Amino acid sequence: MWPFICQFIEKLFRETIEPAVRGANTHLSTFSFTKVDVGQQPLRINGVKVYTENVDKRQIILDLQISFVGNCEIDLEIKRYFCRAGVQSIQIHGTMRVILEPLIGDMPLVGALSVFFLRKPLIEINWTGLTNLLDIPGLNGLSDTIILDIISNYLVLPNRITVPLVSEVQIAQLRFPIPKGVLRIHFIEAQDLQGKDTYLKGLVKGKSDPYGIIRVGNQIFQSKVIKENLSPKWNEVYEALVYEHPGQELEIELFDEDPDKDDFLGSLMIDLIEVEKERLLDEWFALDEVPRGKLHLKLEWLTLMPNASNLDKVLTDIRADKDQANDGLSSSLLILYLDSARNLPVGNAVGAPLGAPFLVANLAAFSHTVSPIRYKTNEPVWEENFTFFIHNPKRQDLEVEVKDEQHQCSLGHLKIPLSQLLTSDDMTMNQRFQLSNSGPNSTLKMKIALRVLHLEKQERSPDHQHSAQVKRPSVSKEGRKISVRSQMSASPGSGDSSTAPCTPVIGSGDKPGGEERAQPVEASPQGPRDLGRSSSSLQAVATCSPSHVSVKEPTPSIASDISLPIATQELRQRLRQLENGTTLGQSPLGQIQLTIRHSSQRNKLVVVVHSCRNLIAFSEDGSDPYVRVYLLPDKRRSGRRKTHVSKRTLNPVFDQSFDFSVSLPEVQRRTLDVAVKNSGGFLSKDKGLLGKVSLKNIFELAKGWTQWYDLTEDGTRPHVVT
């Protein structure tokens, strides 16, 4: 199939991208591709996820974890400036969404194919002649980094590539769908952030100048900077469009502003499908990838209503009925689909050449949008989509003007009061509009839709708890504490069960695992102990100061079963004692459930330890199991990951996520070493190994699959339980 995909890509470059580049700038009018060869190395799909819930029955949604490393040859030329450049190789890693819709009753059963990325993919391009290209007028303000950002954003929502498979499909409706909803983000405050600023060459610890970066798809917001404060209060509000909420996330990163390079203060990822279910979330969230810090957010999911029945209430709630905008809040959303124009006047003089029309849309002082320029035509076809947040549609007007970039003149304008949409069917107008101060037959074809932003409040019981999927950290709370502990210096002879210098205070929501939770639960990156955790319990969690972290890289743990084969011998002896003349089952040591996936966006291998079942008992009360993970050949203490200890159970549930910073090509040279061990005191006779799993071919496993593995005494023969 790859050769035919290459033919399609070459056709896409020559018939779509090349004309678009020529029309983007007058200096690029002689732009052309002289060679397009994508290479022989095909695109690799490392994992596939199919959505079965919260999906329209007329569509199929797939998420593909893709990886492309190709030695392609793409040569381009701009004859006007005798400039030649090209691409020798390209790498793309990320999660690509494929939507098959609408489903039809005739072959090929699918009307169209839409492809896009939910978040910015990782792209690396090896250029040739880039300096020559950047010397061209109009391009000299660019750089390779800016070009990569432009390419990446073009591939991310709301941008998408739509390929019709049948002629009857409405391609414009698929390319520019109405958003699923609007996410209102109240970026309130943070507490207990790290102090990154230092004085006197690091001898004196200072504070930080924190600010936040908020991302939803390719929509990026940046908060103001709060100087010299570890508990900043921003109290800012942002509104973001959500087009595909299954699998899409709200991403937040905090940084300390510095003159040279800003320091990282923590991150947070929240699944938007759960925000839609909850409608309103007002909570404190612990920051990931840092020892301490938490962030206070208020998230509102706003539904797009096609009628004005709730408009007055919405206007009152945001005080827009009094010409006031409460924190810049919006009451509605205006969606403008710009199709084309006809019979535009040609310049100011008789016989003037065809111009370069473009459109400017304004909504008073709130929004300003400019369409692409279409060169050498008086009947331009744009097929572009624009959205505007509206404060009060009863008092605002949409002003549209068509201009000629070549002759620097106006070709006509149009003014539409938004109040007209309130009385239209479905609050939508789809027609050709007559332009004023233009030709007698000059028209503009547009489709305009108004949607009221409504917050649906749900009735909840007093003991309602939020879903565990609302917060999706890269590492769980317990995992972050353990990773900090693992870097601390320990006395010789301390093993995996050694006590860390600081102990977290367990909040009201923390309960140790017991026999009543013996059966495995559905996998999730978070443990059951995080369900419904309130802000008060978050405040009760103690964190370790980074001042305790050892600067010297520690040596491998001498008590680890990796360096002590006697642990394996003791386990074999225990197996013989358990057998005692009887025949043991196929999995005498029990089984462990793992999920292994590689995040190309974060360049990390993620291992989720879900649960174990049918472990052997170390005493009459059962066992106190925990799981230790290494990514070999790294045997250092800083490379070790551990779960919490589940007391007195042979079927523990952990649901903890750990990550390792490693590239996808490097994964195939690594071995994942997983050991289930029994906890105990330093001199306890019940402390020891319960079973191991050693996975060498994790390159194939790192596709996000969840599987059960048989535990063995030495980790070999990792049989997959089907």
N, C-alpha and C positions, 0 to 999 in steps of 0.2 A: 504493500500500500504506500510505502514511503515515496517511491518515484512519482506516483500520481499526486501525492501531497506537495511534492516539490514543484510539479507543473502548476498546481493551483497557486502556490506562493509566488512563482515567477509571474503568473498572470496578474496576481494582486499587485505586485510591485509596478508592473508596466502599465496596467490599465486603471489603477486606482491611486496608488501613492505618487507615481510620476506626475500625472496631471494636477494632483493636489499641491505638490511642491511647486510646480510651475506657476500656479495661480496664487500662491501665498505671498510672493514678493516679485516685483518687477525685475530685480537683479537675477532672479532664478528662472527667467522665461525660457532659457536655453538648456535647462537641466534635463538630463536623461540618464537612464541606466544602460551602460554598455555591456554588462555581464551580470547575470543573476544565477549563481550556483550555490544552492543551500548545502551541498555536500552529501556524502554517502552515509554519514552517521545519523541514524533515525532518532526521532524524539523518544525519550524513555518515560513511561508512565509507571511510577513507583507505587501508586495506590489509587483506588477508586472508591468513592463514597456516593451512595444513591440515597436521596431523601425520600422518605415515605410518609412523613408527617408534615402538616402545615404547608402542603403543596396542592396547587390547583390540579384537578383530575385531568385537565386538558394539556398537561405538560409533564415532562420528565426532567429532573434536575440532577446533574452529576457534578461532583467535584473531583478533579484529576490532579494528583500530586505529580507534576511534570519536572523533568530534568533534561535539558538539551545542551550538549557540548559538541559543537560542530565546527569543522574546518571549512567554513563556507568562503566563497569568493563573490563579493558583490562590489562591482566597480561602477562608479558614476562619473559624469563629466558635465561641466558647465562651459560650453563652447565660447560664450561671450567673454569669459575671463581666462580662457585656456587653462582651466583648473581641472585636475583629475584627483580623485580620492577613492577610498574604498574601505571594505571590511574584510579582514583575513579570517577572523574567527569570532564566534559569539557564544555566550553561555546564558541560559535562562533557567532559573529555578523558582518555583512558586506553585501556588494552588490555583488552577484554572477551572472556572465554572463553565459548564456546557449545558445549555437549556434547549431541549427539543420541544418546540411548540409552533403552532397548535397541532394536536393529534387529530388526524383525519381518517376517514373510512376507506380511502383509496390508497394505492401504492404511490409514494414510498411510506405511507402511514404518518409521516411528519411533514408539516408545512414549511418549517424553516429551522435553521440552526444558529444559535447565538452563543458567542464565545467572549469571555472577558475574565479579568482577574479581580478577586474580591479585595485584595490589598496589593500594594506595590511589589512586584516581583524583583528578585535579585538578577540584575543584568550586568554582564561584563562584555565589552566589545573591544577587539583589537583593531584599531584604526590604521589606515595607511593614507598619508597625505592630508591629515586632518588640519595641520597648520596652514596649508594652502587654501583649504576650504574656509577657514575662519578669517582669512584676509579679505574675503569678498565683502563689499559694502552691504550693510544690513545684517551680516553674520558676525562681524568683528566683536560684538559684545557677548558672544556665546563662549562656552568652554565645553570640554568633553563631559564634565559632570552635569552641566545644565542640559546638554543634549540627551544624556541618559535619563535625567529626570523627566524631560518632555516625552521621551519614548515610553517610559514606565507609566506616566500618568495617562497617556493615550490608551493604554491597555487596561486601565483600572476603571471600575464603575465611577460615574454613570456612562462612560464610553464603552462601547461594545462593537464587536464585528458580527454582523448578521448576514447569513447566507440563505436566500430563499431556495427552497427545493421544489416548489410548485409555483405556477404563475399567478394563482388566485390569491395568494397570501398578501395581507396588507403589511408591507415591509416597514413603512413609517411607524406604524403602531408598535411593531416589535423593536425597532431601533430606539424609540423614545417612549417607553412605557411611563405611565403615571406612577410616581413613587408609592411604595407600600405604606409609608408613614413618615412622620417627622420626629426626630429625637431631639428633645429639648434638654440641654445639659447645663445644670447649675453647678458651676465650678466654684465651690464655696471656700474651703480652707484645708490646710494640712497641719499635722502635728508631729513632733518628735522626729524631724528630719535630721539628716547627718550634717555636721558642720564641715564643709569642704575648704573654706578659706583658712589660710595659715599666714603667720607673720614671723619675722626674724628667721627666715629659712626653715620654717616648719617647727620651730621651737614653741611657738605660741599658737594654740588652736583658736580659730575664730568661728564665725557663723557661716551662713550661706545667703546667696541672693536668688531665691528660688523663683522659677516660672514653669509653666506647663505647656506641653504640646499635645493637642487633642486631635485624633484622626478618626474619621469614618470614611472608609474608601479613599478617594483622592481629595476629600474635603479636609483641610488642615486649618486649625485655629491655634493661636498662640496667646497666652495670657500675659498680663503685665508682670513686670519684675518687682518683687518685694525685697527691698534692700535689708540686709543684716537681720534676718529673721528665720528661726527654725520652726516657727508655728505661724506661717503666713496666712492671711485672709484675703482672698481675691474677690469673692462675691460677684463673679461674672457669669453671664449667660450666653450660650451658643445654641444655634439651631441648625441641625444637619438633616439632609434628605437621606432616607433609607430606601434603596431600590430592591435589594435582595437580602432580607433579614436572616433566612436560614444559612448559618455558617458565617455571617458577617459579624464583626466585633467592633466595639468601641475600644480604641487603643489610646492610652494616656501615658506620657513620659514626663517626669520632672527633672529639671536640670538646675544647676547652680551657674549663674551667669559669671563669666570671667573674661578678662581682656583677650586672652589667647584661645583656649579651648574650654568649653563649658563642661562641668563635671556632672556625672549621672547621679541622680538622687532616688531613682526607683521608677517602676512601671506598673501598669495595671491593664488587664484585658477583661472585658465584660461581654458576654454573649447577648446579642440584641434580640434573639428569639425569646429569651427569658424576660427581658425588659418589656417586650410586647405583652407577655402573659401577665406580668405584675402590674403593668400600666404606670405605676408610680413606685420609685425606689428612693428612699432618703436614708442613706447609711454611711458608716465609716468603713473603708476598705483598706486592708493592710497592703502595703506596697511590696512588689516582688523584686527579687534580685538584689536586695539590700538588707542589711541587718535590722533596720528599724525604720519606722515612718508609716503614717497612715493618712488617707485622703478622704475628705468628706464630700460626697456627691449627692445631688438630687437629680434623678433622671425621670423624665416624663415621656411617655409614648403617646403621640398625638395622631389620632385617626383622621383621614381626609374624608370629610362629609360632602356629598354632592348636592346638598340643599342648605338653605339659609335658616333652618328652624332653630339652630342653636347659636346663631351669630350674635344676637343681642347679649346673651349670657357671656359668651366668650369676650366680647368687647368690654363688658363690665368688669370681668375678672382681670383683664390686663389694663384697665383704665384707658383704653383707646377711644371710648365714647366721649371722653373729655379732652380729646386731642393730646393725650399724654400716653407715652409708651413706657410701661413699667419694665425697666431694665432691657429695653429694646425688644420686648416680646411681640410676636406676630399673631394675628387673629386668623389669617388665611394664607393660602398659597396660590399664586397665579402661574399657570403653565402655558407657555406660548410656543406653538409649533409654527415656524416660519417656513412656508413652502416655496413660493416663487413670486415674481412680479412680471407684469406684462405691459408692453407699450410704454416703457419709460422714455421720457424725452432724451434726445441725444445732444448733450452739451448746450452751450448758449448761442452758438453760431450755426448758420445754415451749412450743411455739408460737413459738420464736425465729425471726427472719428468716434466710433463707439467708446463709451466710457468704461469705468470700473466701479459699478454700484456696490454699495454696502448699506446695511441698515443699522440705525442707532435707536435703541429702545430705552425710554426713561420712565421712572415712576417718581415724579417730584424729585426730592433730594435724596431718596432712599436707595435707588438702584439705577445702574447705568450699564447697559450691555451693548456690545458692538458685534455684528455678525462678520463672517469672513468676506473678503472682497472677491467678486467675480469679474474677471477682466474681459474686455472686448465683447460686451453684450449689453443690450438694452432690455433683455428678458431673462434676468438671472434666475437660476434655480439654486436655492440654498439648502433646503431640507435640514434645517437646524432646529434644535430645541433649547428653550431658555426657561428658567424658573425665577420667580420673584417672591420674596416674603412680603406680605401685605399687612400693614398695621390696621387700617380701617378702610375696607373697600367702599364704604358709603361716601367717602370724601376724597378718594384718590382717583387719578386718571392715568391711563396708559398713553404715553406720547411716543409716536413712532415717526422717524424721519429717514428717508432714503437719500443717501448722498453719493456723489460721484468723486471718487478719490483722484481720478486723473485730471478732471477739469475743476476740482475744488469748488463745487457748487451743490445746491440742494435740488433733488429731483422730485420732491413732494413730501408731504407729511400727513399725519393722521392722528386724531385725538379721540380716545374711546373712554368715556366714564365707566369705571368698574361697576357702578350701580346698575348698568344695563345687564350685566351678567347675573345679577341677583334675581332678575325676573325672567331670565332665559331658561329654556328646558335644560335640565341637568347642569345649570349654570355654565353652559358651553355655547360658544359661537364658532361656527365653521363656515366661512364664506370668503368671497372676494370683496375687499374693501376699496372704495374709490379714494384715491389720493387727492388731497387738496394742493393747490398751487403747482399742478403738474399738467400732464397732457390730458386731453379730453377723455381718453380711454385708458388711462394709466391706473392699474389696479394692483392690489397686494393681496395674495392669498395667504390666509392665516387661520389657524385653529387656536382659540383661546378658551381655557377652562379655569374656573375658580373653585377652590376647595377650602372649606372651613376646617380649621385645626381644632379638633375636639378631644378633650381629655376625658376618657370614659372611666368613671370611678367604680370600682368593684366592691361589693359588700364582702367583708372577710370576717371570719370568726376570730375571737381574741387570741386563740392559740395558733393562728396561721403562721407558717414558716415559709420563707423564700426557698426556691429551688436551689439545689447545690450547683446547678450549671450556670447560675447568674454570674458568678465570679470564676474566671478561667485563668488562673495564674500558671506561669510556666513551671513553677515549683510550689508545692503546697506549703502551708505555714510550718508544718513540722519539718518538711524537707529543708526549708530555708534555715531553720534553727540548727538542724543537724549539720548542714554544710558549713555554717559558721563555726560550730563546735569542732568539726573535723580539722579546721585549720589552726586550732589552738594547741599550744605546746602541752605535751602530756609527759608524765613521769615514765621512766623505762618500766616495761612490764605491763603497762595498761593495755587492755584489749578493746574489742568492739563494744563491750558493755561498760566502758569506763565512764565515770560521771563527769559531765562538763563543768567548767568553773561557774556557770550561772544556770539556774533552773527556772523554766517558765512557770508562771503562776497560772493554774488552770482555771478558766472562767466557768460560769454556770453552765455553759453549753458543752463543756468537755466531760466526756464520760469514758472510762476505760472499757475496752472491748470485753465482752463476757460470753457465756455459753448461749445466752438468748440470741446472739447474733452469729451463730455458728455457720449458717448457710451463706454461700456467696451471694452478693448483690450485684446489680447491674453496674458495669464499669463506669467510672467518672473520674476526672482528674483530681477530685477533692474527696477527702474522707468524710464519713458520716458525721464526724464530730464537728464539722463546720456548718452543718445544717442549721439555718435560722440563727446564726450567731449575731447577737445584737452589738451595738456600739459599746455598751457597758462591758461586755465580755472581751471586746477587742482592747479596751483600755487596760484590762487586767493582765494582758499578756506582757511579760517582761522580756526584754531583748538584751543581747550581749553587747557590751561596748567594743568597738573595733580596736580600742587600745589594748585589749587582751590578745589580739591576734599575733601569732608569732611571725616575725619577719623571716626567719630562716625556714627554708623548705624542709618539712619533717621527713624522716626516713619511713620506709614501710613498717606497718604495725607488726611487731614480732609475735604478737598473740593471734594474728590472723591465720585462718585455716589455709591461706595460700602459702604461707611460709612454714607451716607446721603440718606435715603429712600425718602426724600422730592423730589429728582430729578425724581424718578419714579412717584410720585403723580402728579407733574407738567406736566409730559408727558401724563399721562392719562387724565388730564384736557384739555390739548391741543387737544388730540384726540377727546374728546367730542365736543369741539368747531369746529373742522374740520368737524365732522359728521353733526351736525346741522340739524337733521331730514333726512339726506340722508344715504344710505347704502354704507359703505366703502368696498373696494375690499378685496381680501384674504390676501394681504400684505399691510396694510394701512401705515406702517412705512417704507416700502421699503425693500431692500435686500442687503446683503453683500456677496462678493465672497472671499473665503479663500482657501488656500492650507495648509494642515497640514501634516508634515512628520517627522519621527525620523531618525536622522543620527547616526547609530551605530558606525561608524568610529570615529566621533567627540563626541559621547555621548551627543547629544543635540537634543532638540525638536525645529524644525524650523517651524515658522508660517509666511506665505506670505499673506499679505493683498493686494488684487488686486484692487478691486473697489467696489463702491456702486451704486445702482440705485433706482430711484423713492423715494428719501428721502422727508421728509416734509419740507416746507419752514418756516423759522423763521422770515422772513421779506419780503417786496415786492421784494427785490433783490435776494431772495432765501436763501441759507444757506452758512456758511463757515465751512464745516465739516472737522473733523479729526477723527482718530480711536485710541483708547486707549486699550491696551491689558495687562491683568494680568494672571499669572498662579497660581491659588489659591491652597492652602491657603496662599501663600505668598502675603501679601498686602503692603509690604514695598515699599518705593519710588524707591529703587534700582531695584526692580523687575518689574517696570512699563515700558512698551514700547509704544511709540507714533509715529504716522505718521506725515508728514507735513500737513499743513492746505491748503485746496483747496478753493479758494475764489469764492463766488457767483455761486454756482452750486449745483444741486440736484443729479448729476450723477458723483461724483468725481472718478478719477483714481489715485491710489496711487502706486501700484506695489512695495511695500517695504517689505523687509524680516527681521524678527527678530528671535533670537534664545534664548533658555533657557537651561541652563546646568542641565540636568536631565536624569537619566538612563531610559532604556525602561521599566523595571519592575515598576519604580516609576511613570511612566506616567499614569498608570491605576488608581492611587490614587489621581490624580490631576484633577482640573477643569479649563478649559480655559474660561476666562471671557473677552468678547470683547464688547466694547461700542463705538458707533458712537456719537460724541458730536459736538456741534456747538461752534465755537471759538468766542471770544469777549473780550472786556476789562474787568478789574477787577469789575467794577460797571455796566457793560453792562446788559441790561434786556434781550438781545437776547442770552445770554450764557446759555447753558443747554444741556440736553440729547436728542438725536434723536432716539435712539433705542439700544437694547442690544441683544447679543447672548451668552448663557451660555452652553458650551459643556462639559458634564461630562464623556462620554464614548470616550475619545480621543484616548484610546489605539487601538480601532478598526479604528478610523479615521486617525491615524498617518501613513498612507500608501502612502502618496504622492498624494492623490486625490484632485482635484480642484472642489469645489461645491459652489452653492449659498445657503444662509441661510436667512430665514425670520427674520427680526428684530421685536422684541416685546418690550413692555414697561418695563418688568422685566427680560428679557432674558430666561424665561422658554419656553418650547415647541419649541425648535429650529428645525422648519420644514425645511427639505432639499428640495430645489426646483429641480425638475427633468426636 
